[in-house]
Amino acid sequence: MKVVEYISYLVLPMLILTIIFYGEKKKISTYDTFIEGTKEGFQVITRIFPTMLSVVVAINLFKISGAMELFVRCISPIITRLNVPGEVIPLGIMRSVSGGGAIAILSDTLKENGPDSMVGRIASTIMGSSDTTLYVLAIYAGAVGIKKTRGALWIGLTCDFIAFMVAILLWQK
């Protein structure tokens, strides 16, 4: 086990040295190239920062305002008829919006129900098979300046819903 640990310590420095030596061999100024890449990265950050900030604020407002709990209460009669465990509904909603929020909900769900319970398995499957569609779409579309994301939004949310339903069907007793 110590061998793997030592190798992991060496991988990044060896990668950096390999890039520098390769650049020198090809007569490329690696430092100037690095600085140019840093400038381009900074431009991308300044372009997507407003989008990231608005997504984070919207997510926090959605959670803090109680809108998620209200939504779960509104759809409660439907989910009860479908035998969907109520504990996984907030995760199903939050997973499409925020990875960090979904991880917090998953952690609480696993603490309360256990990882090997039906609810724990459903929640873990939802987490692993769906994506943060709204966040990813906002960041990527914001980075390249796409304004009309309607088709991508509905496809992503449909895939998240399918992942949610398959997780329930897979682990329900």
C-alpha positions, 0 to 999 in steps of 0.5 A: 500500500505504501508503494501506491502512496509514494507513486501518487506523490510522484505523479504530478511532479513527473507530469509537470517535468514531462511537459516542461522537457517536451516543450523544451524539446519542441522549442516551445516556451513553456512558461509563456504558454503557461501564462497565456493559458492562465490569461485565457482561464481568467477570461473564462472565469470572468465570463461565467462568474455571474452565471455561477453566482446567480445559480448559487443564490437561486439554489440557496433561496429555493432551499431557505425559503421553504419552496422545496418543502412546499413543493414536496407537500404539494406532490405528496398525494401523487408520490404516495400513490406511486409508492415513492419514498418521501425521503428521496423526493428532495434529493430528486429535486435538488440533484438536478440543481446542485451537486453540493445540495444533493450531497448534503441531502444524500448524507442526511438520508443515509444517516437517517435510513442507513446505506443498505436500506431501500431508501438509502439504495434509491438515494444512492442510485439517484445520486449516481445516475443523474446529473446537476443539469441546471447547474451544468447547463448554466455554467457551460451555456454561460461560458460559451454565450449560448442563450437558447438552451430550451432543448438541452434543458428538457432533455437533461431534466427528462434524463434526470427524471428517468434516472429517478424513476428507474432508481425507485423501480430498481430498489422497491420491494 
